[in-house]
Amino acid sequence: KMASSAADAQKRWEVENNIESIAEGDAIYTYERTAQNKLRDQKPWTKDPTYFQNVKISALALLKMAMHARSGGSIEVMGIL
C-alpha cells in the first residue's frame, strides 16, 4: 500500500508541475560551439529580462535547491523564488 501511495503522490506532483520526461541518452546535453559562442557574445539576457522562458533541471537538482532554500531561514534569497 505504501509504495502505491508514494507512486500516486509522485504522479500527481508531476502532473501538477508539468514535468516532462526526456528520452534516455544525452540529447539534452548536445553542444554546438559556434552557436554557444554567438549567444555568449550577444548576451541577449542583458537587454531582455524575460529572455529565459524555460529551464530544464534534474529532479536531484530541484531537491537540492529546495533543501537549501528551506535550510536558509528568512535570509535565504532562493527561498523566495
Z-matrix of the N, CA and C atoms (Angstrom, degrees):
N
C 1 1.462
C 2 1.524 1 110.52
N 3 1.348 2 117.58 1 -41.28
C 4 1.465 3 121.81 2 -177.32
C 5 1.531 4 111.13 3 -62.31
N 6 1.322 5 117.22 4 -43.90
C 7 1.457 6 120.33 5 -178.38
C 8 1.520 7 111.55 6 -64.33
N 9 1.325 8 117.10 7 -39.69
C 10 1.461 9 119.43 8 -179.32
C 11 1.522 10 111.17 9 -69.55
N 12 1.330 11 118.57 10 -36.09
C 13 1.463 12 119.85 11 178.62
C 14 1.523 13 110.53 12 -69.84
N 15 1.319 14 117.92 13 -35.10
C 16 1.464 15 120.99 14 176.38
C 17 1.526 16 110.09 15 -66.82
N 18 1.317 17 116.29 16 -41.96
C 19 1.462 18 120.30 17 178.45
C 20 1.525 19 110.51 18 -64.96
N 21 1.323 20 116.80 19 -39.32
C 22 1.464 21 120.72 20 177.91
C 23 1.525 22 110.75 21 -64.73
N 24 1.328 23 116.53 22 -42.67
C 25 1.466 24 120.91 23 179.38
C 26 1.523 25 110.61 24 -63.54
N 27 1.334 26 116.38 25 -41.44
C 28 1.462 27 119.76 26 179.22
C 29 1.519 28 110.41 27 -64.20
N 30 1.318 29 117.04 28 -44.43
C 31 1.460 30 121.53 29 -179.51
C 32 1.530 31 110.20 30 -61.74
N 33 1.340 32 117.31 31 -43.53
C 34 1.461 33 121.56 32 178.98
C 35 1.535 34 110.35 33 -62.19
N 36 1.338 35 116.37 34 -43.01
C 37 1.461 36 120.86 35 179.15
C 38 1.522 37 110.69 36 -62.41
N 39 1.338 38 117.26 37 -42.54
C 40 1.459 39 121.62 38 179.73
C 41 1.529 40 111.14 39 -62.79
N 42 1.323 41 116.97 40 -39.80
C 43 1.465 42 120.91 41 179.08
C 44 1.527 43 110.33 42 -68.63
N 45 1.326 44 117.08 43 -45.97
C 46 1.469 45 121.44 44 -178.45
C 47 1.524 46 112.55 45 -63.75
N 48 1.326 47 117.03 46 -29.06
C 49 1.459 48 120.96 47 -175.96
C 50 1.527 49 113.21 48 -106.50
N 51 1.330 50 116.99 49 13.96
C 52 1.469 51 122.25 50 176.79
C 53 1.525 52 112.73 51 52.29
N 54 1.326 53 116.66 52 45.62
C 55 1.456 54 121.81 53 179.89
C 56 1.527 55 109.01 54 -75.08
N 57 1.322 56 115.85 55 130.26
C 58 1.456 57 121.55 56 178.23
C 59 1.517 58 109.21 57 -112.85
N 60 1.313 59 116.87 58 130.25
C 61 1.453 60 120.67 59 175.33
C 62 1.519 61 108.84 60 -83.82
N 63 1.315 62 116.06 61 144.05
C 64 1.457 63 119.83 62 176.18
C 65 1.516 64 108.76 63 -107.39
N 66 1.298 65 114.98 64 156.11
C 67 1.460 66 120.14 65 179.91
C 68 1.517 67 109.65 66 -63.86
N 69 1.298 68 115.72 67 150.36
C 70 1.463 69 120.45 68 178.10
C 71 1.521 70 109.39 69 -59.96
N 72 1.267 71 116.52 70 148.81
C 73 1.454 72 120.79 71 178.93
C 74 1.512 73 111.14 72 116.09
N 75 1.301 74 115.62 73 -171.01
C 76 1.447 75 121.20 74 -174.37
C 77 1.526 76 113.25 75 -109.93
N 78 1.320 77 117.84 76 25.25
C 79 1.462 78 120.54 77 -177.37
C 80 1.525 79 111.78 78 -59.48
N 81 1.306 80 117.45 79 -32.31
C 82 1.457 81 121.02 80 -178.79
C 83 1.521 82 111.54 81 -68.65
N 84 1.324 83 117.21 82 -19.21
C 85 1.459 84 121.28 83 -176.02
C 86 1.524 85 113.65 84 -101.87
N 87 1.315 86 118.68 85 16.26
C 88 1.459 87 119.40 86 179.39
C 89 1.528 88 109.42 87 -63.27
N 90 1.294 89 115.92 88 143.51
C 91 1.459 90 121.75 89 -174.39
C 92 1.512 91 109.72 90 -130.64
N 93 1.320 92 116.47 91 121.79
C 94 1.453 93 121.60 92 175.70
C 95 1.528 94 107.62 93 -111.64
N 96 1.289 95 115.77 94 107.48
C 97 1.459 96 121.38 95 -172.70
C 98 1.533 97 112.32 96 -57.20
N 99 1.324 98 118.23 97 -46.58
C 100 1.470 99 119.86 98 -176.70
C 101 1.529 100 111.25 99 -65.44
N 102 1.312 101 117.32 100 -41.58
C 103 1.467 102 120.49 101 179.12
C 104 1.526 103 110.88 102 -65.93
N 105 1.320 104 117.09 103 -40.93
C 106 1.463 105 120.92 104 179.21
C 107 1.532 106 111.57 105 -66.70
N 108 1.323 107 116.06 106 -40.96
C 109 1.465 108 119.35 107 178.82
C 110 1.524 109 111.20 108 -64.74
N 111 1.325 110 116.71 109 -41.29
C 112 1.464 111 121.25 110 178.78
C 113 1.530 112 110.11 111 -62.52
N 114 1.312 113 116.52 112 -46.50
C 115 1.455 114 121.68 113 179.54
C 116 1.529 115 111.07 114 -62.43
N 117 1.315 116 116.09 115 -43.51
C 118 1.464 117 120.79 116 -179.90
C 119 1.532 118 111.01 117 -64.32
N 120 1.333 119 117.07 118 -36.82
C 121 1.464 120 120.54 119 179.49
C 122 1.530 121 111.74 120 -71.34
N 123 1.327 122 117.36 121 -38.18
C 124 1.467 123 121.38 122 -177.72
C 125 1.530 124 112.67 123 -75.36
N 126 1.311 125 117.32 124 -33.04
C 127 1.473 126 123.25 125 -179.55
C 128 1.534 127 112.67 126 47.60
N 129 1.330 128 117.64 127 57.99
C 130 1.470 129 119.21 128 -176.72
C 131 1.529 130 113.42 129 -64.16
N 132 1.318 131 118.46 130 -21.50
C 133 1.461 132 121.56 131 -179.80
C 134 1.524 133 112.10 132 -68.90
N 135 1.347 134 117.76 133 -18.58
C 136 1.467 135 119.32 134 178.36
C 137 1.526 136 111.56 135 -75.85
N 138 1.337 137 117.26 136 -23.77
C 139 1.461 138 121.59 137 -179.70
C 140 1.525 139 112.60 138 -98.18
N 141 1.317 140 117.29 139 -25.73
C 142 1.462 141 122.17 140 -176.83
C 143 1.525 142 109.34 141 -126.15
N 144 1.334 143 117.67 142 105.73
C 145 1.465 144 119.49 143 -177.84
C 146 1.527 145 113.87 144 -66.62
N 147 1.324 146 117.18 145 -13.80
C 148 1.469 147 119.94 146 178.16
C 149 1.526 148 111.08 147 -105.94
N 150 1.321 149 117.20 148 22.38
C 151 1.464 150 121.17 149 -179.15
C 152 1.516 151 111.34 150 -57.48
N 153 1.320 152 117.32 151 -46.13
C 154 1.458 153 120.83 152 -179.35
C 155 1.522 154 108.78 153 -84.59
N 156 1.320 155 116.14 154 114.47
C 157 1.460 156 121.85 155 -177.84
C 158 1.527 157 112.59 156 -100.08
N 159 1.312 158 116.54 157 -33.61
C 160 1.462 159 121.83 158 -176.22
C 161 1.516 160 109.36 159 -134.59
N 162 1.308 161 115.01 160 153.76
C 163 1.451 162 120.46 161 177.58
C 164 1.524 163 107.95 162 -140.72
N 165 1.304 164 116.30 163 145.48
C 166 1.461 165 121.45 164 176.83
C 167 1.513 166 107.86 165 -118.18
N 168 1.328 167 115.41 166 121.13
C 169 1.454 168 120.77 167 177.04
C 170 1.515 169 108.60 168 -131.21
N 171 1.290 170 115.46 169 155.79
C 172 1.462 171 119.48 170 179.44
C 173 1.525 172 109.55 171 -78.25
N 174 1.306 173 116.10 172 160.32
C 175 1.462 174 121.06 173 177.90
C 176 1.522 175 110.37 174 -62.01
N 177 1.330 176 116.73 175 -36.54
C 178 1.451 177 120.34 176 179.04
C 179 1.528 178 111.01 177 -66.11
N 180 1.329 179 117.16 178 -41.15
C 181 1.468 180 120.36 179 178.04
C 182 1.525 181 110.23 180 -63.39
N 183 1.325 182 117.35 181 -40.79
C 184 1.459 183 121.34 182 178.13
C 185 1.524 184 111.00 183 -62.33
N 186 1.310 185 116.23 184 -43.37
C 187 1.461 186 120.93 185 178.70
C 188 1.527 187 110.90 186 -62.04
N 189 1.329 188 116.75 187 -44.33
C 190 1.455 189 120.36 188 179.77
C 191 1.527 190 111.47 189 -64.57
N 192 1.329 191 117.54 190 -39.44
C 193 1.463 192 120.26 191 178.15
C 194 1.518 193 111.33 192 -65.25
N 195 1.326 194 116.53 193 -41.67
C 196 1.462 195 120.14 194 179.57
C 197 1.522 196 110.97 195 -65.16
N 198 1.325 197 117.44 196 -42.26
C 199 1.466 198 120.63 197 178.53
C 200 1.534 199 110.57 198 -64.51
N 201 1.312 200 116.75 199 -39.90
C 202 1.460 201 121.14 200 179.09
C 203 1.535 202 110.71 201 -64.93
N 204 1.317 203 116.65 202 -43.49
C 205 1.463 204 120.76 203 179.95
C 206 1.524 205 110.87 204 -64.19
N 207 1.320 206 116.50 205 -40.54
C 208 1.467 207 120.53 206 179.26
C 209 1.518 208 111.94 207 -65.42
N 210 1.321 209 117.00 208 -37.50
C 211 1.463 210 120.26 209 -175.43
C 212 1.523 211 112.33 210 -77.51
N 213 1.327 212 117.73 211 -14.19
C 214 1.451 213 121.12 212 -176.34
C 215 1.508 214 115.44 213 -79.61
N 216 1.326 215 117.43 214 -13.84
C 217 1.461 216 119.90 215 -179.55
C 218 1.516 217 111.65 216 70.25
N 219 1.333 218 116.75 217 -148.36
C 220 1.460 219 120.71 218 -175.14
C 221 1.528 220 113.15 219 -80.90
N 222 1.333 221 117.55 220 -10.37
C 223 1.462 222 119.19 221 -178.90
C 224 1.514 223 112.62 222 -97.23
N 225 1.303 224 118.32 223 0.18
C 226 1.460 225 121.62 224 -177.25
C 227 1.523 226 110.39 225 -81.74
N 228 1.329 227 116.40 226 118.13
C 229 1.446 228 121.86 227 -178.49
C 230 1.527 229 111.07 228 -65.04
N 231 1.327 230 116.75 229 -41.44
C 232 1.453 231 119.66 230 -177.27
C 233 1.514 232 112.07 231 -64.57
N 234 1.293 233 117.58 232 -23.52
C 235 1.457 234 120.72 233 179.49
C 236 1.507 235 113.32 234 -65.27
N 237 1.328 236 117.48 235 -17.97
C 238 1.462 237 119.64 236 -179.63
C 239 1.515 238 112.81 237 -93.95
N 240 1.318 239 118.28 238 -4.95
C 241 1.460 240 121.06 239 -179.86
C 242 1.510 241 111.23 240 -70.31
